[in-house]
Amino acid sequence: MMSRQHLFIGEDNAEKLKKKKALIIGCGSLGSKSGLNLARWGIGKLTLVDFDLVREENISTQEYLLEQLGESKVKALKELIARINAKVKVKVIEVDFNPRNAEKLVKGQDVVIDGTDNLFTRFVINDACVKNKTPWVYGSAFKTQGRVAVFNQEHCFNCFMKGKQSSATCSQAGLVNETASIVASLQSVLAVKLLLGEKPPAEMILMDLWKQEFEKIRLKKNKECETCSKHAYPYLS
């Protein structure tokens, strides 16, 4: 019997997902939730990248369990994914995603999910993905505010964020669990649409859960962008 999600997308698309590969960079609030979401969709292979351990302060906003305290996040998430869908092949890589290993990790993936919480790493993800023509799904969750967008070589993260300053991280300013859940859910759906060959519109979804406000803004290509227009990839070593 097909799952209810597969009834929605159809048997052919369910089979298509079984052949797809996704890379999740960062297995914290967004990455852990996205990993479980994609496992429920029945994606073929997930590669999890993170170097951190499960800590007590993670339990309120991330998908880990108390009995997993002290474990590496990638191994703990792999355990949880196996409980949901043992057919998903999961590869764990305990490293810090950085300019030196970015291309190697991105190459060969069908989609990349951003589970990070800092601006520099996202610029690295963007350069590696644009250079390898791999779409990636950006997600940001901060207090009760969230942002989600798909970036690619047609309109990249550098076009939108170049020159903007990084804000405080979740560990510094806090995060509401439900904010992360909604952002990760939107990321997962966009990733599935990409894997099934759909082209999401060039827009960013912005939300404030506390105020119950949602809006969309258009994303435009910057013809002077170092990454997607000039192909310089300044954030890769």
Buried (B, 14 or more C-beta within 10 A) or exposed (E): EEEEBBEEBEEEBBEBBBEBBBBBBBBBBBBBBBBBBBBBBBBBBBBBBBBBBBEEEBBEBBBBEEEBBEBBBBBBBBBBBEEEBEEBEBEBBBEEBBBEBBBEBBEEBBBBBBBBBEBEBBBBBBBBBBBBEBBBBBBBBBBBBBBBBBBBBBBBBBBBBBEEEEBEBBEEEEBBBBBBBBBBBBBBBBBBBBBBEEEBEBBBBBBBBEEEEEEEEEBEBBEEBBBBBEEBBEBBE
